[in-house]
Structures are given as C-alpha cells and as structure tokens.
C-alpha cells in the first residue's frame, strides 16, 4: 500500500517548477537554464511580435505542449542574485520590466538536470 501511494505521489509531481535547472535538448553545447515562469499556455497560445506562435517556430513539437519560460542561470544570478530565495515564479511582466532576458520553450525540448530548491 505504501509503495502504491509513493508511485501516485511521483506521478503527481510536475515536470517543471520555478527554479529547476534545465538544458535545451537541441543545443550543441547546453548551458544551465533556470525555469522562471510556467504561464499555463500551450505552444499555440504563445505569440511573438511577428505574429508567429511558439508552435509555428517549433513544428516538431505538439501544438498542445506546455510553454516553459527560462533564462540562463548566469543572467538570472546577475539580475536577481537571491533568486534561490524566491518561492514563486517570476511574473512575465517583471522579467520584461527588469529587462531580464528570457525565452519560451516547448516543455518537451527541455530536460531537467537539477531540481529546484522548492522540491523537497
């Protein structure tokens, strides 16, 4: 019974949360990226200034894949040295206002390489 409960808990864990360190699986030389926001959008819901959606720009991923917003670890540490003390995602408008570079990715293009400080 305890084993069954443990498996259920593992299945309930989200793939990505704020603070997870991830790599872009398509990068030639992956760098540490930090998950800073999960807007709750599918790839078709993220629109760029040119009118294209993330689904348009990443056609090999399913249109209904989840958007994950990341920023390079070194950039985040430069802008928010105590980012690891935060307990919540950084709102997109705050990223823009603070001029913190970020990028949206399909979740299936990312792999978690280090767990967030919020995963216990």
Phi and psi in radians as a Rosetta constraint file:
Dihedral C 1 N 2 CA 2 C 2 CIRCULARHARMONIC -1.119 0.35
Dihedral N 2 CA 2 C 2 N 3 CIRCULARHARMONIC -0.670 0.35
Dihedral C 2 N 3 CA 3 C 3 CIRCULARHARMONIC -1.108 0.35
Dihedral N 3 CA 3 C 3 N 4 CIRCULARHARMONIC -0.725 0.35
Dihedral C 3 N 4 CA 4 C 4 CIRCULARHARMONIC -1.088 0.35
Dihedral N 4 CA 4 C 4 N 5 CIRCULARHARMONIC -0.748 0.35
Dihedral C 4 N 5 CA 5 C 5 CIRCULARHARMONIC -1.083 0.35
Dihedral N 5 CA 5 C 5 N 6 CIRCULARHARMONIC -0.726 0.35
Dihedral C 5 N 6 CA 6 C 6 CIRCULARHARMONIC -1.078 0.35
Dihedral N 6 CA 6 C 6 N 7 CIRCULARHARMONIC -0.745 0.35
Dihedral C 6 N 7 CA 7 C 7 CIRCULARHARMONIC -1.119 0.35
Dihedral N 7 CA 7 C 7 N 8 CIRCULARHARMONIC -0.707 0.35
Dihedral C 7 N 8 CA 8 C 8 CIRCULARHARMONIC -1.070 0.35
Dihedral N 8 CA 8 C 8 N 9 CIRCULARHARMONIC -0.722 0.35
Dihedral C 8 N 9 CA 9 C 9 CIRCULARHARMONIC -1.086 0.35
Dihedral N 9 CA 9 C 9 N 10 CIRCULARHARMONIC -0.744 0.35
Dihedral C 9 N 10 CA 10 C 10 CIRCULARHARMONIC -1.108 0.35
Dihedral N 10 CA 10 C 10 N 11 CIRCULARHARMONIC -0.688 0.35
Dihedral C 10 N 11 CA 11 C 11 CIRCULARHARMONIC -1.154 0.35
Dihedral N 11 CA 11 C 11 N 12 CIRCULARHARMONIC -0.474 0.35
Dihedral C 11 N 12 CA 12 C 12 CIRCULARHARMONIC -1.419 0.35
Dihedral N 12 CA 12 C 12 N 13 CIRCULARHARMONIC -0.251 0.35
Dihedral C 12 N 13 CA 13 C 13 CIRCULARHARMONIC -1.187 0.35
Dihedral N 13 CA 13 C 13 N 14 CIRCULARHARMONIC 2.331 0.35
Dihedral C 13 N 14 CA 14 C 14 CIRCULARHARMONIC -1.198 0.35
Dihedral N 14 CA 14 C 14 N 15 CIRCULARHARMONIC 2.639 0.35
Dihedral C 14 N 15 CA 15 C 15 CIRCULARHARMONIC -1.089 0.35
Dihedral N 15 CA 15 C 15 N 16 CIRCULARHARMONIC -0.691 0.35
Dihedral C 15 N 16 CA 16 C 16 CIRCULARHARMONIC -2.385 0.35
Dihedral N 16 CA 16 C 16 N 17 CIRCULARHARMONIC 2.460 0.35
Dihedral C 16 N 17 CA 17 C 17 CIRCULARHARMONIC -2.392 0.35
Dihedral N 17 CA 17 C 17 N 18 CIRCULARHARMONIC 2.931 0.35
Dihedral C 17 N 18 CA 18 C 18 CIRCULARHARMONIC -0.916 0.35
Dihedral N 18 CA 18 C 18 N 19 CIRCULARHARMONIC 2.319 0.35
Dihedral C 18 N 19 CA 19 C 19 CIRCULARHARMONIC 1.660 0.35
Dihedral N 19 CA 19 C 19 N 20 CIRCULARHARMONIC -0.219 0.35
Dihedral C 19 N 20 CA 20 C 20 CIRCULARHARMONIC -1.085 0.35
Dihedral N 20 CA 20 C 20 N 21 CIRCULARHARMONIC 2.461 0.35
Dihedral C 20 N 21 CA 21 C 21 CIRCULARHARMONIC -1.678 0.35
Dihedral N 21 CA 21 C 21 N 22 CIRCULARHARMONIC 2.236 0.35
Dihedral C 21 N 22 CA 22 C 22 CIRCULARHARMONIC -2.276 0.35
Dihedral N 22 CA 22 C 22 N 23 CIRCULARHARMONIC 2.867 0.35
Dihedral C 22 N 23 CA 23 C 23 CIRCULARHARMONIC -2.139 0.35
Dihedral N 23 CA 23 C 23 N 24 CIRCULARHARMONIC 2.567 0.35
Dihedral C 23 N 24 CA 24 C 24 CIRCULARHARMONIC -1.381 0.35
Dihedral N 24 CA 24 C 24 N 25 CIRCULARHARMONIC 2.060 0.35
Dihedral C 24 N 25 CA 25 C 25 CIRCULARHARMONIC -1.185 0.35
Dihedral N 25 CA 25 C 25 N 26 CIRCULARHARMONIC -0.248 0.35
Dihedral C 25 N 26 CA 26 C 26 CIRCULARHARMONIC -1.728 0.35
Dihedral N 26 CA 26 C 26 N 27 CIRCULARHARMONIC -0.061 0.35
Dihedral C 26 N 27 CA 27 C 27 CIRCULARHARMONIC -1.326 0.35
Dihedral N 27 CA 27 C 27 N 28 CIRCULARHARMONIC 2.421 0.35
Dihedral C 27 N 28 CA 28 C 28 CIRCULARHARMONIC -1.098 0.35
Dihedral N 28 CA 28 C 28 N 29 CIRCULARHARMONIC -0.752 0.35
Dihedral C 28 N 29 CA 29 C 29 CIRCULARHARMONIC -2.247 0.35
Dihedral N 29 CA 29 C 29 N 30 CIRCULARHARMONIC 1.581 0.35
Dihedral C 29 N 30 CA 30 C 30 CIRCULARHARMONIC -1.030 0.35
Dihedral N 30 CA 30 C 30 N 31 CIRCULARHARMONIC 2.463 0.35
Dihedral C 30 N 31 CA 31 C 31 CIRCULARHARMONIC -1.998 0.35
Dihedral N 31 CA 31 C 31 N 32 CIRCULARHARMONIC 2.824 0.35
Dihedral C 31 N 32 CA 32 C 32 CIRCULARHARMONIC -1.244 0.35
Dihedral N 32 CA 32 C 32 N 33 CIRCULARHARMONIC 2.115 0.35
Dihedral C 32 N 33 CA 33 C 33 CIRCULARHARMONIC -2.034 0.35
Dihedral N 33 CA 33 C 33 N 34 CIRCULARHARMONIC 2.507 0.35
Dihedral C 33 N 34 CA 34 C 34 CIRCULARHARMONIC -1.898 0.35
Dihedral N 34 CA 34 C 34 N 35 CIRCULARHARMONIC 2.306 0.35
Dihedral C 34 N 35 CA 35 C 35 CIRCULARHARMONIC -1.234 0.35
Dihedral N 35 CA 35 C 35 N 36 CIRCULARHARMONIC 2.066 0.35
Dihedral C 35 N 36 CA 36 C 36 CIRCULARHARMONIC -1.953 0.35
Dihedral N 36 CA 36 C 36 N 37 CIRCULARHARMONIC -0.298 0.35
Dihedral C 36 N 37 CA 37 C 37 CIRCULARHARMONIC -2.813 0.35
Dihedral N 37 CA 37 C 37 N 38 CIRCULARHARMONIC 2.512 0.35
Dihedral C 37 N 38 CA 38 C 38 CIRCULARHARMONIC -2.228 0.35
Dihedral N 38 CA 38 C 38 N 39 CIRCULARHARMONIC 1.663 0.35
Dihedral C 38 N 39 CA 39 C 39 CIRCULARHARMONIC -1.271 0.35
Dihedral N 39 CA 39 C 39 N 40 CIRCULARHARMONIC -0.091 0.35
Dihedral C 39 N 40 CA 40 C 40 CIRCULARHARMONIC 1.309 0.35
Dihedral N 40 CA 40 C 40 N 41 CIRCULARHARMONIC 0.505 0.35
Dihedral C 40 N 41 CA 41 C 41 CIRCULARHARMONIC -1.966 0.35
Dihedral N 41 CA 41 C 41 N 42 CIRCULARHARMONIC 2.626 0.35
Dihedral C 41 N 42 CA 42 C 42 CIRCULARHARMONIC -1.477 0.35
Dihedral N 42 CA 42 C 42 N 43 CIRCULARHARMONIC 2.886 0.35
Dihedral C 42 N 43 CA 43 C 43 CIRCULARHARMONIC -0.985 0.35
Dihedral N 43 CA 43 C 43 N 44 CIRCULARHARMONIC -0.578 0.35
Dihedral C 43 N 44 CA 44 C 44 CIRCULARHARMONIC -1.242 0.35
Dihedral N 44 CA 44 C 44 N 45 CIRCULARHARMONIC -0.286 0.35
Dihedral C 44 N 45 CA 45 C 45 CIRCULARHARMONIC -1.581 0.35
Dihedral N 45 CA 45 C 45 N 46 CIRCULARHARMONIC -0.181 0.35
Dihedral C 45 N 46 CA 46 C 46 CIRCULARHARMONIC -1.695 0.35
Dihedral N 46 CA 46 C 46 N 47 CIRCULARHARMONIC 1.964 0.35
Dihedral C 46 N 47 CA 47 C 47 CIRCULARHARMONIC -1.938 0.35
Dihedral N 47 CA 47 C 47 N 48 CIRCULARHARMONIC 2.340 0.35
Dihedral C 47 N 48 CA 48 C 48 CIRCULARHARMONIC -1.555 0.35
Dihedral N 48 CA 48 C 48 N 49 CIRCULARHARMONIC 2.938 0.35
Dihedral C 48 N 49 CA 49 C 49 CIRCULARHARMONIC -1.028 0.35
Dihedral N 49 CA 49 C 49 N 50 CIRCULARHARMONIC -0.507 0.35
Dihedral C 49 N 50 CA 50 C 50 CIRCULARHARMONIC -1.394 0.35
Dihedral N 50 CA 50 C 50 N 51 CIRCULARHARMONIC 0.009 0.35
Dihedral C 50 N 51 CA 51 C 51 CIRCULARHARMONIC 1.629 0.35
Dihedral N 51 CA 51 C 51 N 52 CIRCULARHARMONIC -0.251 0.35
Dihedral C 51 N 52 CA 52 C 52 CIRCULARHARMONIC -1.291 0.35
Dihedral N 52 CA 52 C 52 N 53 CIRCULARHARMONIC 2.648 0.35
Dihedral C 52 N 53 CA 53 C 53 CIRCULARHARMONIC -1.718 0.35
Dihedral N 53 CA 53 C 53 N 54 CIRCULARHARMONIC 2.943 0.35
Dihedral C 53 N 54 CA 54 C 54 CIRCULARHARMONIC -1.094 0.35
Dihedral N 54 CA 54 C 54 N 55 CIRCULARHARMONIC -0.549 0.35
Dihedral C 54 N 55 CA 55 C 55 CIRCULARHARMONIC -1.106 0.35
Dihedral N 55 CA 55 C 55 N 56 CIRCULARHARMONIC -0.689 0.35
Dihedral C 55 N 56 CA 56 C 56 CIRCULARHARMONIC -1.102 0.35
Dihedral N 56 CA 56 C 56 N 57 CIRCULARHARMONIC -0.688 0.35
Dihedral C 56 N 57 CA 57 C 57 CIRCULARHARMONIC -1.447 0.35
Dihedral N 57 CA 57 C 57 N 58 CIRCULARHARMONIC -0.276 0.35
Dihedral C 57 N 58 CA 58 C 58 CIRCULARHARMONIC -2.281 0.35
Dihedral N 58 CA 58 C 58 N 59 CIRCULARHARMONIC 1.138 0.35
Dihedral C 58 N 59 CA 59 C 59 CIRCULARHARMONIC -1.124 0.35
Dihedral N 59 CA 59 C 59 N 60 CIRCULARHARMONIC -0.307 0.35
Dihedral C 59 N 60 CA 60 C 60 CIRCULARHARMONIC -1.369 0.35
Dihedral N 60 CA 60 C 60 N 61 CIRCULARHARMONIC -0.157 0.35
Dihedral C 60 N 61 CA 61 C 61 CIRCULARHARMONIC -1.811 0.35
Dihedral N 61 CA 61 C 61 N 62 CIRCULARHARMONIC 2.607 0.35
Dihedral C 61 N 62 CA 62 C 62 CIRCULARHARMONIC -1.078 0.35
Dihedral N 62 CA 62 C 62 N 63 CIRCULARHARMONIC 2.450 0.35
Dihedral C 62 N 63 CA 63 C 63 CIRCULARHARMONIC -1.009 0.35
Dihedral N 63 CA 63 C 63 N 64 CIRCULARHARMONIC -0.495 0.35
Dihedral C 63 N 64 CA 64 C 64 CIRCULARHARMONIC -1.618 0.35
Dihedral N 64 CA 64 C 64 N 65 CIRCULARHARMONIC 0.184 0.35
Dihedral C 64 N 65 CA 65 C 65 CIRCULARHARMONIC -1.154 0.35
Dihedral N 65 CA 65 C 65 N 66 CIRCULARHARMONIC 2.706 0.35
Dihedral C 65 N 66 CA 66 C 66 CIRCULARHARMONIC -1.479 0.35
Dihedral N 66 CA 66 C 66 N 67 CIRCULARHARMONIC 2.439 0.35
Dihedral C 66 N 67 CA 67 C 67 CIRCULARHARMONIC -1.398 0.35
Dihedral N 67 CA 67 C 67 N 68 CIRCULARHARMONIC 2.289 0.35
Dihedral C 67 N 68 CA 68 C 68 CIRCULARHARMONIC -2.125 0.35
Dihedral N 68 CA 68 C 68 N 69 CIRCULARHARMONIC 2.209 0.35
Dihedral C 68 N 69 CA 69 C 69 CIRCULARHARMONIC -1.750 0.35
Dihedral N 69 CA 69 C 69 N 70 CIRCULARHARMONIC 2.235 0.35
Dihedral C 69 N 70 CA 70 C 70 CIRCULARHARMONIC -2.265 0.35
Dihedral N 70 CA 70 C 70 N 71 CIRCULARHARMONIC 2.841 0.35
Dihedral C 70 N 71 CA 71 C 71 CIRCULARHARMONIC -2.460 0.35
Dihedral N 71 CA 71 C 71 N 72 CIRCULARHARMONIC 2.594 0.35
Dihedral C 71 N 72 CA 72 C 72 CIRCULARHARMONIC -1.034 0.35
Dihedral N 72 CA 72 C 72 N 73 CIRCULARHARMONIC 2.442 0.35
Dihedral C 72 N 73 CA 73 C 73 CIRCULARHARMONIC -0.962 0.35
Dihedral N 73 CA 73 C 73 N 74 CIRCULARHARMONIC -0.814 0.35
Dihedral C 73 N 74 CA 74 C 74 CIRCULARHARMONIC -1.128 0.35
Dihedral N 74 CA 74 C 74 N 75 CIRCULARHARMONIC -0.588 0.35
Dihedral C 74 N 75 CA 75 C 75 CIRCULARHARMONIC -1.198 0.35
Dihedral N 75 CA 75 C 75 N 76 CIRCULARHARMONIC -0.774 0.35
Dihedral C 75 N 76 CA 76 C 76 CIRCULARHARMONIC -1.100 0.35
Dihedral N 76 CA 76 C 76 N 77 CIRCULARHARMONIC -0.743 0.35
Dihedral C 76 N 77 CA 77 C 77 CIRCULARHARMONIC -1.107 0.35
Dihedral N 77 CA 77 C 77 N 78 CIRCULARHARMONIC -0.562 0.35
Dihedral C 77 N 78 CA 78 C 78 CIRCULARHARMONIC -1.213 0.35
Dihedral N 78 CA 78 C 78 N 79 CIRCULARHARMONIC -0.736 0.35
Dihedral C 78 N 79 CA 79 C 79 CIRCULARHARMONIC -1.469 0.35
Dihedral N 79 CA 79 C 79 N 80 CIRCULARHARMONIC -0.663 0.35
Dihedral C 79 N 80 CA 80 C 80 CIRCULARHARMONIC -2.344 0.35
Dihedral N 80 CA 80 C 80 N 81 CIRCULARHARMONIC 1.428 0.35
Dihedral C 80 N 81 CA 81 C 81 CIRCULARHARMONIC -0.971 0.35
Dihedral N 81 CA 81 C 81 N 82 CIRCULARHARMONIC -0.523 0.35
Dihedral C 81 N 82 CA 82 C 82 CIRCULARHARMONIC -1.803 0.35
Dihedral N 82 CA 82 C 82 N 83 CIRCULARHARMONIC 0.569 0.35
Dihedral C 82 N 83 CA 83 C 83 CIRCULARHARMONIC -1.012 0.35
Dihedral N 83 CA 83 C 83 N 84 CIRCULARHARMONIC -0.502 0.35
Dihedral C 83 N 84 CA 84 C 84 CIRCULARHARMONIC -1.254 0.35
Dihedral N 84 CA 84 C 84 N 85 CIRCULARHARMONIC -0.171 0.35
Dihedral C 84 N 85 CA 85 C 85 CIRCULARHARMONIC -1.511 0.35
Dihedral N 85 CA 85 C 85 N 86 CIRCULARHARMONIC -0.305 0.35
Dihedral C 85 N 86 CA 86 C 86 CIRCULARHARMONIC -1.172 0.35
Dihedral N 86 CA 86 C 86 N 87 CIRCULARHARMONIC 2.612 0.35
Dihedral C 86 N 87 CA 87 C 87 CIRCULARHARMONIC -2.023 0.35
Dihedral N 87 CA 87 C 87 N 88 CIRCULARHARMONIC 0.088 0.35
Dihedral C 87 N 88 CA 88 C 88 CIRCULARHARMONIC -2.464 0.35
Dihedral N 88 CA 88 C 88 N 89 CIRCULARHARMONIC 2.759 0.35
Dihedral C 88 N 89 CA 89 C 89 CIRCULARHARMONIC -1.024 0.35
Dihedral N 89 CA 89 C 89 N 90 CIRCULARHARMONIC 2.747 0.35
Dihedral C 89 N 90 CA 90 C 90 CIRCULARHARMONIC -1.564 0.35
Dihedral N 90 CA 90 C 90 N 91 CIRCULARHARMONIC 2.084 0.35
Dihedral C 90 N 91 CA 91 C 91 CIRCULARHARMONIC -1.015 0.35
Dihedral N 91 CA 91 C 91 N 92 CIRCULARHARMONIC 2.528 0.35
Dihedral C 91 N 92 CA 92 C 92 CIRCULARHARMONIC -0.986 0.35
Dihedral N 92 CA 92 C 92 N 93 CIRCULARHARMONIC -0.712 0.35
Dihedral C 92 N 93 CA 93 C 93 CIRCULARHARMONIC -1.134 0.35
Dihedral N 93 CA 93 C 93 N 94 CIRCULARHARMONIC -0.539 0.35
Dihedral C 93 N 94 CA 94 C 94 CIRCULARHARMONIC -1.218 0.35
Dihedral N 94 CA 94 C 94 N 95 CIRCULARHARMONIC -0.701 0.35
Dihedral C 94 N 95 CA 95 C 95 CIRCULARHARMONIC -1.041 0.35
Dihedral N 95 CA 95 C 95 N 96 CIRCULARHARMONIC -0.764 0.35
Dihedral C 95 N 96 CA 96 C 96 CIRCULARHARMONIC -1.162 0.35
Dihedral N 96 CA 96 C 96 N 97 CIRCULARHARMONIC -0.844 0.35
Dihedral C 96 N 97 CA 97 C 97 CIRCULARHARMONIC -1.050 0.35
Dihedral N 97 CA 97 C 97 N 98 CIRCULARHARMONIC -0.703 0.35
Dihedral C 97 N 98 CA 98 C 98 CIRCULARHARMONIC -1.470 0.35
Dihedral N 98 CA 98 C 98 N 99 CIRCULARHARMONIC 0.001 0.35
Dihedral C 98 N 99 CA 99 C 99 CIRCULARHARMONIC 0.992 0.35
Dihedral N 99 CA 99 C 99 N 100 CIRCULARHARMONIC 0.738 0.35
Dihedral C 99 N 100 CA 100 C 100 CIRCULARHARMONIC -1.605 0.35
Dihedral N 100 CA 100 C 100 N 101 CIRCULARHARMONIC 2.038 0.35
Dihedral C 100 N 101 CA 101 C 101 CIRCULARHARMONIC -1.098 0.35
Dihedral N 101 CA 101 C 101 N 102 CIRCULARHARMONIC 2.375 0.35
Dihedral C 101 N 102 CA 102 C 102 CIRCULARHARMONIC -2.540 0.35
Dihedral N 102 CA 102 C 102 N 103 CIRCULARHARMONIC 2.884 0.35
Dihedral C 102 N 103 CA 103 C 103 CIRCULARHARMONIC -2.552 0.35
Dihedral N 103 CA 103 C 103 N 104 CIRCULARHARMONIC 2.468 0.35
Dihedral C 103 N 104 CA 104 C 104 CIRCULARHARMONIC -1.520 0.35
Dihedral N 104 CA 104 C 104 N 105 CIRCULARHARMONIC 2.504 0.35
Dihedral C 104 N 105 CA 105 C 105 CIRCULARHARMONIC -2.345 0.35
Dihedral N 105 CA 105 C 105 N 106 CIRCULARHARMONIC 2.640 0.35
Dihedral C 105 N 106 CA 106 C 106 CIRCULARHARMONIC -1.168 0.35
Dihedral N 106 CA 106 C 106 N 107 CIRCULARHARMONIC 2.441 0.35
Dihedral C 106 N 107 CA 107 C 107 CIRCULARHARMONIC -1.045 0.35
Dihedral N 107 CA 107 C 107 N 108 CIRCULARHARMONIC -0.570 0.35
Dihedral C 107 N 108 CA 108 C 108 CIRCULARHARMONIC -1.272 0.35
Dihedral N 108 CA 108 C 108 N 109 CIRCULARHARMONIC -0.151 0.35
Dihedral C 108 N 109 CA 109 C 109 CIRCULARHARMONIC -1.587 0.35
Dihedral N 109 CA 109 C 109 N 110 CIRCULARHARMONIC -0.135 0.35
Dihedral C 109 N 110 CA 110 C 110 CIRCULARHARMONIC -1.941 0.35
Dihedral N 110 CA 110 C 110 N 111 CIRCULARHARMONIC 2.614 0.35
Dihedral C 110 N 111 CA 111 C 111 CIRCULARHARMONIC -2.262 0.35
Dihedral N 111 CA 111 C 111 N 112 CIRCULARHARMONIC 2.313 0.35
Dihedral C 111 N 112 CA 112 C 112 CIRCULARHARMONIC -1.344 0.35
Dihedral N 112 CA 112 C 112 N 113 CIRCULARHARMONIC 2.195 0.35
Dihedral C 112 N 113 CA 113 C 113 CIRCULARHARMONIC -1.934 0.35
Dihedral N 113 CA 113 C 113 N 114 CIRCULARHARMONIC -0.289 0.35
Dihedral C 113 N 114 CA 114 C 114 CIRCULARHARMONIC -2.662 0.35
Dihedral N 114 CA 114 C 114 N 115 CIRCULARHARMONIC 2.336 0.35
Dihedral C 114 N 115 CA 115 C 115 CIRCULARHARMONIC -1.272 0.35
Dihedral N 115 CA 115 C 115 N 116 CIRCULARHARMONIC 2.597 0.35
Dihedral C 115 N 116 CA 116 C 116 CIRCULARHARMONIC -1.063 0.35
Dihedral N 116 CA 116 C 116 N 117 CIRCULARHARMONIC 2.683 0.35
Dihedral C 116 N 117 CA 117 C 117 CIRCULARHARMONIC -1.136 0.35
Dihedral N 117 CA 117 C 117 N 118 CIRCULARHARMONIC -0.243 0.35
Dihedral C 117 N 118 CA 118 C 118 CIRCULARHARMONIC -1.541 0.35
Dihedral N 118 CA 118 C 118 N 119 CIRCULARHARMONIC -0.164 0.35
Dihedral C 118 N 119 CA 119 C 119 CIRCULARHARMONIC -1.520 0.35
Dihedral N 119 CA 119 C 119 N 120 CIRCULARHARMONIC 2.027 0.35
